[in-house]
Amino acid sequence: MRCYTLLSLLVTLAFSGLALGQTSQANVPNTFPHAWPGQPNGTFSPAWQKYFEVTDKLPDLPGPLPRTFAGNIPVNRAGHPNDTLFFWAWEKQGANGTLTAPADVNNTDPWIIWLQGGPGSSGMIALTTENGPVHVLANGTWVLNNFSWNHLADTIWIDQPVGTGFSTADSTGYIPDEDQMGEDFIGFLSNLVKVFPSLATRPLFLTGESYAGTYIPYITKHIFQAENPPVKLRKIAIGDGSLGSQATVEHVPVINVIETYPAVIGYDQDVFNYFREQAHLCAFDLNLTYPQVGNFPTLNLVEPTSNSELSQSLLAPTEGRARTASLQKAVSEKFTTSHSKRSLSKRAEFFERREDSRRAWKRDLTGRANGTIDPFYGCFLLDELIDYAVNFTFPWSNGDFDVYDIPDATSPEPFLNASTFFNDNRTRAALHAPTSKDWIRNFNYPFGNVHDRTKGNQYGDPSVEPIAFLSDLAANASAANVSIVFYSGNDDSLVQHRGTEVIIQNMTFGSVQGFTRKPSTPWFDDAGNFAGIVHQERGLAYVLFAGAGHLVPEWKPAQALVFLREFVLGANLNGTVSGTIVVGGENATLAGDFLPGGNEIFFGSAATQGTSTIPAATQAAWNSFLATATATHAPITGTNGAMERGGWDMMGMACLGLVLLFVM
C-alpha cells in the first residue's frame, strides 16, 4: 500500500517540483469583470436585465432553450471593486418572464440557487454535468437534460467565492475566511435583487453540494444576522456536505464504506478486522442512538508518526491524492509505458510480486501487536483504504479509485469538461463573461490571498466547521420558518453518509438532540423504484440516495428531480415522525448502519468497458461473517501509540523493486 502512494508522490513531485503547504502570492490571479457593449450606466436596476439577457447564439448547444441571463455582479466589498460573482440564471422551463417579473409580495413562485464545492469549483460544473439544462458529453458534444432543476423553478448557478470560475477577484481580494464569503454573498444578493426585483420576496431555496456544506451554513448565518435581508430564504438543501471536521466527514465513515462495498478489500475478513481495530483506536467507532444521549467528543485526527514521503502526502486533500487526473493517472501511465516493453512473463511476475506484497501486508497486520495506530497512516483511514484498493483489489488495481463514486473504477474516467465551450470567445461575449481570465473547473483556492494549506483545514480554510454552530443555526432557522435538508449519495466515500448522520445526531434542532427514530423509511421515484431512505423530524430532513455517488444529480438525475420536487420545493411528509408513528412506515431491513451497495463494479479506459460482478455466494459468505463479527465484536483495549511494522522490511524491498521498475 505504501508502495503505490510513494510512487504516486515521486511522480507528482517530479513533474511539479512543489512542496505541500507552499505559501506564495506570486501565482494568485488578478482578474476583473469586462464591460460589454450595452452595459447601463449607474447603479443596478431592472434596466440591467436587457444587458444580462443571453441573446447571442451559444456555440454547439442544442435547443430550444428558455430565456437565460448571465454576467458578473459585484459583492460590494470595500476596497475591492473587481470582486464579483458570475451567475447564469435560467428561467423555469416553459415559462417566460418569471425572472423579469416586477416585485410582488404575493408572488410565491420558488427560485433556486445552486453552489458548487471545492473550495474553488465552478457552479457551471453542475450546470453542464449534473442538474443543469445542458450537458456536455465526453466527446465534447452537448445534449439537453430532461431532468434539469429549472424544469421546476427559476434556477441560478453561481461561481463563488470570488475568483472561482468566471468570478473575479484582485490578487488581494480573495476571501480570508468563510465569514467574509458570507458577507460577499449577501452583497451579491443585494445587487441581484435590484436587477430582478421579484427575487427579493419570492421564496429562495439555497442548494449545493460538497464544500457548499460549509458555504451554505455561513451564508444562512449571515442572512439571519442581516437587519434587512435581501432575500426571503425558505429552505437550505446540502448534498454530501462538508459540515464537520475532516475526521468526521472523511475518516469516521470508513467502516461504513467497507460494509457498503466490501469488494474494495476483496471481501477479506482480516483486512476488515484491521480497519475496524484502527477505527476503534482512533475513537471513530461512535455509537449512534435514537434518541441520542450526550454529545460526541471532539475527534482528534491523529497524524502519521512516520516521517516518510507517504505520510507527508496524507496532509494533502484526499480527493487530490485519489483524483484520476493527478496522482494515479501519472502512475498508471508510467506503468503502461514501462510494461508495454516487457514480455507477458515479466508482467505476470509483477502481479505475483503485488500479491506477495499483499500477503506481506496481511502478515504484518496479524503479527503486529493490538492497540497501536498505524505509524504510516495515523488515523487517515480513508487514505489507507484507497491505497489498499489501488494496490491489491481488482478492478481498482487498474489504477484508479473514484472517491466520489466507489463502483466506478474506470481509469481514466470519461472526462466531462466544458472548458472549450466557456472559453470560446462567442460564449464569453454571449454570457458577458470576463476577458481577464479563462474559465476553469477547479483551482486551489487561495484563502487569505495565498496558497497555504499549513493553516486551517486541509484546504487552507481557517474557519470553524459549521457543526460548531449548526444547533444555533437550526434554532434561528426554526424561528424564521426555514427548513433544512441534508442528503447523501450511498456510493460516495469522500463525504460518506455516516458522517452526515453523526453530525445530525450531534446537533440540536427543535430543542431535542438528533433524530429520535432511526432513518428507515423508503422513498420511491416516479417509476415506483426504490430510491433510498428518507427521515424528517422537527424541521430537518435527511435523504439517502441508493446508487448515487458524491454528485447525486449526475448519477441519479431522475431521482434527484423527484427529491427536489417532493422534499425541497414540496412538503412530502414521507418519513416524518408524527407522534408515535412515522409517515410511510419503518422498514427493519433499512434500519442498519449501512445500505448495501450494488454488486457490480465498472472498469475500463475512458469508458465503461467491463463489469466485475460479485458472485452471490461471495456476498452470502460475507454477510454471514459480518453478522457474526458485528455481534461478537468487543471493544478493543489499548492506548494510542505508534510502532514500526515488523513486515516493513519485506514490503520495503518490494516497494524498492517497484520504484526501480517505474524509473527505468
Solvent accessible surface area in square Angstrom, and as a share of the most:
residue,aa,sasa,rsa
1,M,1,0.00
2,R,6,0.02
3,C,3,0.02
4,Y,27,0.10
5,T,3,0.02
6,L,36,0.18
7,L,6,0.03
8,S,2,0.02
9,L,19,0.09
10,L,70,0.35
11,V,22,0.12
12,T,43,0.25
13,L,70,0.35
14,A,86,0.67
15,F,169,0.71
16,S,52,0.34
17,G,67,0.64
18,L,106,0.53
19,A,71,0.55
20,L,91,0.45
21,G,20,0.19
22,Q,86,0.38
23,T,82,0.48
24,S,26,0.17
25,Q,88,0.39
26,A,103,0.80
27,N,99,0.51
28,V,10,0.06
29,P,55,0.34
30,N,93,0.48
31,T,6,0.03
32,F,97,0.40
33,P,46,0.29
34,H,69,0.31
35,A,67,0.52
36,W,45,0.16
37,P,122,0.77
38,G,66,0.63
39,Q,74,0.33
40,P,32,0.20
41,N,149,0.76
42,G,63,0.61
43,T,119,0.69
44,F,32,0.13
45,S,37,0.24
46,P,69,0.44
47,A,68,0.53
48,W,19,0.07
49,Q,26,0.12
50,K,175,0.74
51,Y,20,0.08
52,F,2,0.01
53,E,41,0.18
54,V,22,0.13
55,T,106,0.61
56,D,86,0.45
57,K,172,0.73
58,L,16,0.08
59,P,9,0.06
60,D,112,0.58
61,L,17,0.08
62,P,41,0.26
63,G,46,0.44
64,P,119,0.75
65,L,59,0.30
66,P,21,0.13
67,R,71,0.26
68,T,7,0.04
69,F,1,0.00
70,A,0,0.00
71,G,0,0.00
72,N,18,0.09
73,I,0,0.00
74,P,39,0.24
75,V,3,0.02
76,N,93,0.48
77,R,37,0.14
78,A,96,0.74
79,G,71,0.68
80,H,35,0.16
81,P,108,0.68
82,N,53,0.27
83,D,1,0.00
84,T,1,0.00
85,L,1,0.01
86,F,0,0.00
87,F,0,0.00
88,W,0,0.00
89,A,0,0.00
90,W,0,0.00
91,E,0,0.00
92,K,80,0.34
93,Q,76,0.34
94,G,82,0.79
95,A,30,0.23
96,N,125,0.64
97,G,23,0.22
98,T,32,0.19
99,L,0,0.00
100,T,33,0.19
101,A,23,0.18
102,P,105,0.66
103,A,67,0.52
104,D,61,0.32
105,V,121,0.70
106,N,123,0.63
107,N,29,0.15
108,T,100,0.58
109,D,70,0.36
110,P,40,0.25
111,W,0,0.00
112,I,0,0.00
113,I,0,0.00
114,W,0,0.00
115,L,1,0.00
116,Q,12,0.05
117,G,1,0.01
118,G,27,0.26
119,P,9,0.06
120,G,1,0.01
121,S,12,0.08
122,S,0,0.00
123,G,0,0.00
124,M,0,0.00
125,I,11,0.06
126,A,0,0.00
127,L,0,0.00
128,T,2,0.01
129,T,8,0.05
130,E,1,0.00
131,N,1,0.01
132,G,0,0.00
133,P,7,0.05
134,V,1,0.01
135,H,29,0.13
136,V,4,0.03
137,L,72,0.36
138,A,60,0.46
139,N,116,0.60
140,G,44,0.42
141,T,72,0.42
142,W,22,0.08
143,V,62,0.35
144,L,73,0.36
145,N,14,0.07
146,N,111,0.57
147,F,79,0.33
148,S,0,0.00
149,W,4,0.01
150,N,0,0.00
151,H,63,0.28
152,L,44,0.22
153,A,2,0.02
154,D,1,0.01
155,T,0,0.00
156,I,0,0.00
157,W,0,0.00
158,I,1,0.01
159,D,0,0.00
160,Q,5,0.02
161,P,2,0.01
162,V,0,0.00
163,G,5,0.05
164,T,0,0.00
165,G,1,0.01
166,F,0,0.00
167,S,0,0.00
168,T,0,0.00
169,A,0,0.00
170,D,25,0.13
171,S,33,0.22
172,T,71,0.41
173,G,0,0.00
174,Y,3,0.01
175,I,0,0.00
176,P,60,0.38
177,D,45,0.24
178,E,0,0.00
179,D,56,0.29
180,Q,34,0.15
181,M,0,0.00
182,G,0,0.00
183,E,93,0.42
184,D,6,0.03
185,F,1,0.00
186,I,29,0.15
187,G,10,0.10
188,F,0,0.00
189,L,0,0.00
190,S,30,0.19
191,N,7,0.04
192,L,0,0.00
193,V,17,0.10
194,K,97,0.41
195,V,0,0.00
196,F,0,0.00
197,P,28,0.18
198,S,0,0.00
199,L,0,0.00
200,A,34,0.27
201,T,42,0.24
202,R,2,0.01
203,P,21,0.13
204,L,0,0.00
205,F,12,0.05
206,L,0,0.00
207,T,0,0.00
208,G,0,0.00
209,E,2,0.01
210,S,19,0.12
211,Y,8,0.03
212,A,0,0.00
213,G,0,0.00
214,T,9,0.05
215,Y,0,0.00
216,I,0,0.00
217,P,1,0.00
218,Y,4,0.01
219,I,0,0.00
220,T,1,0.00
221,K,41,0.17
222,H,21,0.10
223,I,5,0.02
224,F,49,0.20
225,Q,119,0.53
226,A,28,0.22
227,E,161,0.72
228,N,126,0.65
229,P,62,0.39
230,P,21,0.13
231,V,8,0.04
232,K,122,0.52
233,L,15,0.08
234,R,78,0.29
235,K,19,0.08
236,I,3,0.01
237,A,1,0.01
238,I,2,0.01
239,G,0,0.00
240,D,1,0.01
241,G,3,0.02
242,S,17,0.11
243,L,1,0.00
244,G,8,0.08
245,S,33,0.21
246,Q,31,0.14
247,A,3,0.02
248,T,14,0.08
249,V,8,0.04
250,E,5,0.02
251,H,1,0.00
252,V,9,0.05
253,P,1,0.00
254,V,1,0.00
255,I,28,0.14
256,N,7,0.04
257,V,0,0.00
258,I,0,0.00
259,E,20,0.09
260,T,5,0.03
261,Y,9,0.03
262,P,14,0.09
263,A,8,0.06
264,V,0,0.00
265,I,2,0.01
266,G,46,0.45
267,Y,40,0.15
268,D,20,0.10
269,Q,86,0.38
270,D,63,0.33
271,V,0,0.00
272,F,1,0.00
273,N,60,0.31
274,Y,11,0.04
275,F,0,0.00
276,R,35,0.13
277,E,15,0.07
278,Q,0,0.00
279,A,4,0.03
280,H,42,0.19
281,L,8,0.04
282,C,4,0.03
283,A,56,0.43
284,F,5,0.02
285,D,79,0.41
286,L,22,0.11
287,N,108,0.56
288,L,22,0.11
289,T,44,0.26
290,Y,51,0.19
291,P,76,0.48
292,Q,18,0.08
293,V,127,0.73
294,G,43,0.41
295,N,103,0.53
296,F,31,0.13
297,P,93,0.59
298,T,137,0.79
299,L,29,0.14
300,N,107,0.55
301,L,37,0.18
302,V,34,0.20
303,E,98,0.44
304,P,21,0.13
305,T,90,0.52
306,S,16,0.10
307,N,138,0.71
308,S,27,0.17
309,E,89,0.40
310,L,5,0.02
311,S,1,0.00
312,Q,79,0.35
313,S,5,0.03
314,L,1,0.00
315,L,71,0.36
316,A,17,0.13
317,P,6,0.04
318,T,1,0.00
319,E,10,0.05
320,G,24,0.23
321,R,14,0.05
322,A,3,0.02
323,R,100,0.37
324,T,18,0.11
325,A,77,0.60
326,S,43,0.28
327,L,18,0.09
328,Q,6,0.02
329,K,77,0.32
330,A,25,0.20
331,V,3,0.02
332,S,24,0.15
333,E,92,0.41
334,K,74,0.31
335,F,52,0.22
336,T,86,0.50
337,T,76,0.44
338,S,10,0.07
339,H,7,0.03
340,S,79,0.51
341,K,161,0.68
342,R,55,0.20
343,S,59,0.38
344,L,134,0.67
345,S,70,0.45
346,K,105,0.44
347,R,83,0.30
348,A,48,0.37
349,E,70,0.31
350,F,11,0.05
351,F,90,0.38
352,E,109,0.49
353,R,96,0.35
354,R,50,0.18
355,E,60,0.27
356,D,71,0.37
357,S,9,0.06
358,R,52,0.19
359,R,108,0.39
360,A,4,0.03
361,W,4,0.01
362,K,39,0.16
363,R,126,0.46
364,D,8,0.04
365,L,16,0.08
366,T,97,0.56
367,G,68,0.65
368,R,17,0.06
369,A,54,0.42
370,N,118,0.60
371,G,8,0.08
372,T,19,0.11
373,I,5,0.03
374,D,0,0.00
375,P,4,0.03
376,F,10,0.04
377,Y,0,0.00
378,G,1,0.01
379,C,0,0.00
380,F,5,0.02
381,L,0,0.00
382,L,0,0.00
383,D,0,0.00
384,E,0,0.00
385,L,0,0.00
386,I,3,0.02
387,D,6,0.03
388,Y,2,0.01
389,A,0,0.00
390,V,1,0.00
391,N,10,0.05
392,F,27,0.11
393,T,9,0.05
394,F,112,0.47
395,P,2,0.01
396,W,1,0.00
397,S,16,0.10
398,N,76,0.39
399,G,4,0.03
400,D,0,0.00
401,F,0,0.00
402,D,9,0.05
403,V,3,0.02
404,Y,55,0.21
405,D,9,0.05
406,I,1,0.01
407,P,10,0.06
408,D,23,0.12
409,A,1,0.00
410,T,3,0.02
411,S,19,0.12
412,P,52,0.32
413,E,48,0.22
414,P,53,0.33
415,F,121,0.50
416,L,45,0.22
417,N,52,0.27
418,A,2,0.02
419,S,28,0.18
420,T,120,0.70
421,F,11,0.04
422,F,0,0.00
423,N,45,0.23
424,D,36,0.19
425,N,115,0.59
426,R,149,0.54
427,T,0,0.00
428,R,18,0.06
429,A,33,0.25
430,A,3,0.02
431,L,0,0.00
432,H,22,0.10
433,A,0,0.00
434,P,0,0.00
435,T,69,0.40
436,S,35,0.23
437,K,31,0.13
438,D,85,0.44
439,W,1,0.00
440,I,80,0.41
441,R,54,0.20
442,N,67,0.35
443,F,37,0.16
444,N,58,0.30
445,Y,4,0.02
446,P,0,0.00
447,F,11,0.05
448,G,33,0.32
449,N,29,0.15
450,V,36,0.21
451,H,28,0.12
452,D,13,0.07
453,R,81,0.30
454,T,99,0.58
455,K,131,0.55
456,G,55,0.53
457,N,40,0.21
458,Q,20,0.09
459,Y,23,0.09
460,G,7,0.06
461,D,2,0.01
462,P,76,0.48
463,S,24,0.16
464,V,81,0.46
465,E,57,0.25
466,P,1,0.00
467,I,47,0.24
468,A,69,0.53
469,F,27,0.11
470,L,2,0.01
471,S,41,0.26
472,D,96,0.50
473,L,4,0.02
474,A,5,0.04
475,A,62,0.48
476,N,75,0.39
477,A,2,0.01
478,S,76,0.49
479,A,94,0.73
480,A,53,0.41
481,N,104,0.53
482,V,10,0.06
483,S,27,0.17
484,I,7,0.03
485,V,1,0.01
486,F,2,0.01
487,Y,4,0.01
488,S,0,0.00
489,G,0,0.00
490,N,2,0.01
491,D,6,0.03
492,D,0,0.00
493,S,0,0.00
494,L,6,0.03
495,V,5,0.03
496,Q,1,0.00
497,H,3,0.01
498,R,30,0.11
499,G,0,0.00
500,T,4,0.02
501,E,16,0.07
502,V,6,0.04
503,I,3,0.02
504,I,2,0.01
505,Q,1,0.01
506,N,36,0.18
507,M,1,0.01
508,T,50,0.29
509,F,7,0.03
510,G,40,0.38
511,S,111,0.71
512,V,59,0.34
513,Q,33,0.15
514,G,0,0.00
515,F,3,0.01
516,T,43,0.25
517,R,70,0.26
518,K,42,0.18
519,P,9,0.06
520,S,4,0.02
521,T,0,0.00
522,P,22,0.14
523,W,5,0.02
524,F,105,0.44
525,D,16,0.08
526,D,103,0.53
527,A,82,0.64
528,G,53,0.51
529,N,87,0.45
530,F,85,0.36
531,A,4,0.03
532,G,0,0.00
533,I,10,0.05
534,V,0,0.00
535,H,1,0.01
536,Q,30,0.13
537,E,6,0.03
538,R,82,0.30
539,G,51,0.49
540,L,3,0.01
541,A,6,0.05
542,Y,2,0.01
543,V,0,0.00
544,L,4,0.02
545,F,0,0.00
546,A,23,0.18
547,G,38,0.37
548,A,0,0.00
549,G,0,0.00
550,H,3,0.01
551,L,36,0.18
552,V,1,0.00
553,P,2,0.01
554,E,54,0.24
555,W,71,0.25
556,K,57,0.24
557,P,42,0.26
558,A,33,0.25
559,Q,30,0.14
560,A,1,0.01
561,L,27,0.13
562,V,10,0.06
563,F,1,0.01
564,L,0,0.00
565,R,93,0.34
566,E,43,0.19
567,F,10,0.04
568,V,1,0.01
569,L,41,0.20
570,G,25,0.24
571,A,91,0.70
572,N,51,0.26
573,L,112,0.55
574,N,31,0.16
575,G,0,0.00
576,T,28,0.17
577,V,35,0.20
578,S,58,0.37
579,G,70,0.68
580,T,119,0.69
581,I,109,0.55
582,V,11,0.06
583,V,52,0.30
584,G,54,0.52
585,G,34,0.33
586,E,80,0.36
587,N,57,0.29
588,A,92,0.71
589,T,116,0.68
590,L,26,0.13
591,A,40,0.31
592,G,43,0.42
593,D,71,0.37
594,F,57,0.24
595,L,16,0.08
596,P,89,0.56
597,G,23,0.22
598,G,48,0.46
599,N,64,0.33
600,E,73,0.33
601,I,1,0.01
602,F,75,0.31
603,F,47,0.19
604,G,14,0.14
605,S,59,0.38
606,A,53,0.41
607,A,47,0.37
608,T,82,0.48
609,Q,128,0.57
610,G,18,0.17
611,T,62,0.36
612,S,26,0.17
613,T,79,0.46
614,I,21,0.11
615,P,82,0.51
616,A,82,0.63
617,A,80,0.62
618,T,47,0.27
619,Q,51,0.23
620,A,61,0.47
621,A,63,0.49
622,W,9,0.03
623,N,92,0.47
624,S,72,0.46
625,F,32,0.13
626,L,12,0.06
627,A,65,0.50
628,T,82,0.48
629,A,10,0.08
630,T,73,0.43
631,A,84,0.65
632,T,100,0.58
633,H,69,0.31
634,A,66,0.51
635,P,108,0.68
636,I,35,0.18
637,T,119,0.69
638,G,53,0.51
639,T,112,0.65
640,N,87,0.45
641,G,34,0.33
642,A,54,0.41
643,M,88,0.40
644,E,114,0.51
645,R,7,0.03
646,G,73,0.70
647,G,18,0.17
648,W,74,0.26
649,D,112,0.58
650,M,107,0.48
651,M,4,0.02
652,G,18,0.17
653,M,134,0.60
654,A,27,0.21
655,C,6,0.03
656,L,94,0.47
657,G,31,0.30
658,L,26,0.13
659,V,26,0.15
660,L,97,0.48
661,L,16,0.08
662,F,10,0.04
663,V,100,0.58
664,M,154,0.69
